[in-house]
């Protein structure tokens, strides 16, 4: 029988062992889900140059992933409205946990870590009421569900960390039900908002767009190093309407909406798929896979338009942006425009997630 002294010694020795970090998974800079040539799905780790450093199979189409800030762990989410998420050890390729949304809920395809990676937050829908919820899961307890808080709106999609215990949430305003697939159930009454949510006290602040933009679903988020939030929108009206698809906001201020010229704005077809600040936090980009466009805005509101078929994923890079398309391309977007860094046989999905 192991003595108490021996047990404590073994525990101390275990705590002294080096803990796995992202370098143990090949030091990826990004995560991206994809459909592979045989029709299966996988989560990939990509280097800063767009090369694949690991691949982990997924049981179905992925959407986005949440990257743990230190450990080589990723939580891969099903495309919304989905009911599963997988916690993956990216160094070994093992699935550590399979998260199931509670009865009467579904996930919206995104998540984020708080508390230095100890709490996973997931965007969810209460199907019966339509209210948005944020699920809370404890990593130390094997990703057990430990509670939930209100998202501050309907249809929370992406959420991002703003502080140790603070989130910004894109409440898209669209009500869904897994029993009805991807049907949008409340377009006439939708009210999207951007909400700031405290882990202890729930929603603390929120902004809504003008009434004539109530069909402009706030979906995806980028956050700069100074806490400025960029939000990308998807218009639920006439695709040929000239509506802004990018907004910038700081807490306590009025949102600023940005648009390209008429022709370019119409070319986006009312759909911004992803958004990101560049590595310096001075420019912000949105993509449209429908329009094959990447728009890059500077601080003065000037915009550069770059064309690429089915472009969608975008994330910050040291000298601009990294982007992916549905045809297997990984591109740098910077002073030289779009430069292809690598090509894969995969169809990259909507999002490119930077690992901090």
Secondary structure, 3 states (H helix, E strand, C coil): CCCHHHHHHHHHHHHHCCCCCHHHHCCCCEEEEEECCCCCEEEEEECCCCCEEEEEEECCCEEEEEECCCCCEEEEEECCCECEEEEEECCCCCEEEEEECCCCEEEEEEEEEEHHHCEEEEEEEECCCCCEEEEEEECCCCCEEEEEEECCCCCEEEEEEEECCEEEEEECCCCCCHHHCCCCCCCCCCCCEEEEEECCCEEEEEEECCHHHCCEEEEEEEECCCCCEEEEEEECCCCCCCCCCEEEECCCCCCEEECCCHHHHHHCCCECCEEEECCCCCCEEEEECCCCEEEEECCCCCEEEEECCCEEEEEEECCEEEEEECCCEEEEEECCEEEEEEECCCEEEEEEEECC
